[in-house]
Amino acid sequence: MSPIYLDNAATTPVRAEVANKMAEILKTTYGNPSSTHSVGRTSKSILEHCRKRIAAHFNAKPSEIVFTSGGTEADNLVLRSAVCDLKVTHIISSKIEHHAVGHTIDALALDRGIRVSYVRIFDDGSVDFDHLEELLANSKEKTLVSLMHVNNEIGTILDLKHTADLCKQYNSLFHSDAVQSVGHFPIDLSEISVDFLAASAHKFHGPKGIGFTFVRSGLGLQPIITGGSQERGCRAGTESLHDIVGLDEALALAYNNLDEEQQYIANLKSFFVEHLKDIPGLKFNGCCDNPTKSTYTLVNVCLPVSQDKAPLFLFQLDLKGIACSKGSACQSGSDLGSHVLNEILSDEDLKKPSIRFSLSKFNTKAEIEHVVSTLKELVLESA
């Protein structure tokens, strides 16, 4: 069997339609969008058309979309500007955020002296909303809440609207890393009062190196990359038009086909979960086996393999042509493991290998059957 790619939470293959659209732009539309001559104006027109189409998917204003190099820059733009320019002195977050958020908050605490509070997380990876409300109610400073929409390791879904409503009730700003959900779930920003949202094209079959930040009108976000006045002064640097066109096309295809592809992938995951239950001693991390609480694109499992056999497990899967991600803690002396699993698993389960499998429209039931069969074989050999 050909190599089986089940690491779509890390990055997705680019759709053929997207690659073709990008190639066309690279060949024909080379003007700098900031140039005032006709060649530049053509590029500018395409750029703003893309911005308008992207905004429409979220019921946002085109002026609220700021193009970035991806989710990491988008998160940094929001968090750093919120502290430096919007005078936020207190950030409420969780210990299972993506490192783009977690490490940036750590740096801001060290460099800027901001206060950081961490909301309690249940064993399934969900937020303790009672504790979040308590933190908000007791905060007397200018506060920003930063919580991701869909966790990239265990797939737990945050109730975005409830979180946004709580933040609004207590006059706090709300930022969400939505890198794992944009293109996979509908998000109506006219109904959900998120202030900032981060997205990245390569998570929904677009190109790497391009993403965007949603910045709600009137918040006065300032750039962290200075230079020219591109992106309405929020992000300096000549825009990468072919990447933006790729982002636009990938997002349009994702949302135009959302119902059909969501159902297909959800059925594939359900099939996967049911067959994984045949492996004695296997556990699902977080609530990834619960279709109402976890994304339909991801399964994270803790395997019944001894600590001494755990370090080689992912390597063995790779040798058998299965591409997936490690999600276990302390598998080698230099590996600190998953900060997410460290928060939710027992010490005993942290010694076992945990593997993240993430699905896309390009996966098949035959591939899933082969993966389950291989896992059963490897677990039996490791017993």
Residue pairs with C-beta under 8 A, 6 or more apart in sequence:
1 321
1 366
1 367
1 370
2 321
3 321
3 322
3 323
4 321
4 322
4 323
4 363
4 367
4 370
4 371
5 13
5 323
5 360
5 362
5 363
6 322
6 323
6 324
6 357
6 358
6 359
6 363
6 367
6 371
7 323
7 324
7 325
7 356
7 357
7 358
8 203
8 297
8 358
8 359
8 360
9 152
9 153
9 180
9 203
9 297
9 298
9 325
9 356
9 358
10 325
10 358
11 202
11 203
11 208
12 202
12 203
12 204
12 205
12 206
12 360
13 205
13 360
13 362
14 202
14 205
14 206
14 207
14 246
14 250
15 205
15 206
15 249
15 250
15 253
17 249
17 253
18 205
18 206
18 207
18 246
18 249
18 250
18 253
19 246
21 245
21 246
21 249
22 207
22 242
22 243
22 245
22 246
22 249
23 242
25 46
25 241
25 242
25 245
26 242
29 42
29 43
29 46
29 241
29 242
30 39
30 43
31 37
31 39
31 40
31 41
31 42
31 43
31 44
32 40
32 43
32 238
33 40
33 43
33 44
33 47
33 230
33 238
33 239
33 241
34 40
34 44
34 228
34 230
34 238
35 41
35 43
43 241
46 241
46 245
47 239
47 241
47 244
48 62
50 244
50 245
50 247
50 248
51 62
51 65
51 67
51 244
52 62
53 248
53 251
53 252
54 62
54 65
54 212
54 247
54 248
54 251
55 61
55 62
55 64
55 65
57 251
57 252
57 255
58 187
58 188
58 189
58 214
59 188
59 189
59 190
59 191
60 189
60 190
60 214
61 217
63 217
63 232
64 189
64 214
64 215
64 216
64 217
65 212
65 213
65 214
66 74
66 77
66 212
66 213
66 214
66 215
66 221
66 231
66 232
66 234
66 235
67 210
67 211
67 212
67 231
67 235
67 239
67 244
67 247
68 74
68 77
68 198
68 210
68 211
68 212
68 213
68 235
69 209
69 210
69 211
70 200
70 201
70 202
70 208
70 209
70 210
70 211
71 98
71 100
71 177
71 179
71 198
71 199
71 200
71 203
71 211
72 100
73 211
73 225
74 198
74 199
74 200
74 211
74 212
74 213
75 98
75 100
75 101
75 104
75 146
75 175
75 177
75 198
76 100
76 104
76 224
77 213
77 221
77 223
77 224
77 234
77 235
78 146
78 175
78 196
78 198
78 213
78 215
78 221
79 91
79 101
79 104
79 105
79 108
79 144
79 146
79 175
80 104
80 108
80 224
81 221
81 222
81 223
81 224
82 88
82 91
82 144
82 173
82 175
82 196
82 221
83 89
83 91
83 108
83 112
83 114
84 112
84 222
85 220
85 221
85 222
86 142
86 144
86 173
86 219
86 220
86 221
87 142
88 114
88 141
88 142
88 143
88 144
88 173
89 114
89 115
89 141
89 142
89 143
90 114
90 115
90 116
90 117
90 139
90 141
90 142
90 143
90 144
91 105
91 108
91 114
91 115
91 116
91 117
91 143
91 144
91 145
91 146
92 116
92 117
92 118
92 119
92 132
92 135
92 136
92 139
92 143
92 144
92 145
92 146
92 172
93 101
93 102
93 105
93 116
93 117
93 118
93 119
93 145
93 146
93 147
94 118
94 119
94 121
94 127
94 147
95 102
95 118
95 121
95 339
95 343
96 121
96 125
96 151
96 153
96 154
96 339
96 340
96 343
96 344
97 105
97 146
97 147
97 148
97 177
98 148
98 152
98 177
98 179
99 339
100 177
100 198
101 146
101 148
101 177
102 339
105 114
105 116
105 146
106 116
108 114
109 115
109 116
115 141
117 135
117 139
119 127
119 128
119 131
119 132
119 135
119 147
120 127
120 128
120 131
121 127
121 128
121 343
121 344
122 128
123 286
123 344
124 156
124 286
124 287
124 290
124 293
124 344
125 151
125 154
125 155
125 156
125 286
125 287
125 340
125 344
126 156
126 158
126 287
126 293
127 147
127 158
127 163
129 159
129 162
129 163
129 166
132 145
132 163
132 166
133 166
133 170
136 143
136 145
136 166
136 167
136 169
136 170
136 172
137 170
139 170
139 172
143 170
143 172
143 173
144 172
144 173
144 174
144 175
145 163
145 167
145 172
145 173
145 174
145 175
146 174
146 175
146 176
146 177
147 158
147 163
147 174
147 176
148 158
148 176
148 177
148 178
148 179
148 180
149 157
149 158
149 160
149 176
149 177
149 178
149 180
149 181
149 185
149 187
150 156
150 157
150 158
150 178
150 180
150 181
150 184
150 185
150 295
151 180
151 286
151 340
152 179
152 180
153 285
153 286
153 300
153 327
153 338
153 340
153 341
153 356
154 285
154 286
154 287
154 288
154 294
154 298
154 300
154 327
154 340
154 341
154 344
154 356
155 180
155 286
155 287
155 288
155 294
155 295
155 297
155 298
155 299
155 300
156 286
156 287
156 288
156 293
156 294
157 181
157 293
157 294
157 295
158 176
160 176
160 187
160 192
160 194
161 191
161 192
163 174
163 176
164 174
164 192
164 193
164 194
165 193
167 173
167 174
167 193
167 195
168 174
168 193
173 195
173 196
173 219
174 193
174 194
174 195
174 196
175 194
175 195
175 196
175 197
175 198
176 194
176 196
176 197
176 198
177 198
178 187
178 197
178 198
178 199
179 198
179 199
179 200
179 203
179 211
180 203
180 295
180 297
180 298
181 187
181 295
182 197
182 199
182 200
182 203
182 204
182 251
183 199
183 203
183 204
183 205
183 206
183 250
183 251
183 254
183 255
184 203
184 204
184 254
184 258
184 262
184 295
184 296
184 297
185 295
186 255
186 258
187 197
189 197
189 214
189 216
194 214
194 216
195 215
195 216
195 219
196 213
196 214
196 215
196 216
196 219
196 221
197 213
197 214
198 211
198 212
198 213
198 214
199 211
199 212
199 213
199 214
200 210
200 211
201 207
201 208
201 210
201 211
201 243
201 246
201 247
201 250
201 251
202 208
202 209
202 210
204 250
204 251
204 254
205 250
205 253
205 254
205 360
205 361
206 246
206 247
206 249
206 250
206 251
207 243
207 246
207 247
207 250
209 240
209 243
210 240
210 243
210 244
210 246
210 247
211 247
212 247
213 234
215 221
215 234
221 234
222 234
223 231
223 233
223 234
223 235
223 236
225 235
225 236
225 237
226 236
227 236
227 237
228 236
228 237
228 238
229 236
230 236
230 237
230 238
230 239
231 239
254 261
257 361
261 361
262 296
264 361
265 296
265 297
265 359
265 360
265 361
265 363
266 291
266 296
268 359
268 363
268 364
268 365
268 368
269 291
269 296
269 297
269 298
269 299
269 359
270 291
271 365
271 368
272 299
272 357
272 359
272 368
272 371
272 372
273 284
273 289
273 299
275 368
275 369
275 372
276 282
276 284
276 299
276 301
276 372
276 375
278 372
278 376
279 303
279 304
279 372
279 375
279 376
279 379
280 304
281 303
281 304
281 379
282 301
282 302
282 303
282 304
282 379
283 301
283 302
283 349
284 299
284 300
284 301
284 302
285 300
285 301
285 302
285 327
285 341
285 344
285 345
285 354
286 294
286 300
286 344
287 293
287 294
288 294
288 298
288 299
288 300
288 301
289 299
296 359
297 358
297 359
297 360
298 356
298 357
298 358
298 359
299 356
299 357
299 358
299 359
300 327
300 354
300 355
300 356
300 357
301 354
301 355
301 357
302 328
302 345
302 349
302 352
302 353
302 354
303 313
303 352
303 353
303 354
303 355
303 375
303 379
304 352
304 379
304 383
305 313
305 352
305 353
305 378
305 379
305 382
306 352
306 382
307 351
307 352
309 353
309 382
310 328
310 331
310 351
310 352
310 353
311 331
311 332
311 353
313 353
313 355
313 378
313 382
314 324
314 325
314 326
314 353
314 355
316 378
317 324
317 355
317 374
317 375
317 378
320 374
322 370
322 371
322 374
324 355
324 356
324 357
324 358
325 355
325 356
325 358
326 338
326 353
326 354
326 355
326 356
327 338
327 340
327 341
327 354
327 355
327 356
328 337
328 338
328 341
328 350
328 352
328 353
328 354
328 355
329 336
329 337
329 338
329 341
329 342
329 345
329 350
329 354
330 336
330 337
330 350
330 351
331 337
331 353
337 350
338 354
341 350
341 354
342 350
345 354
357 371
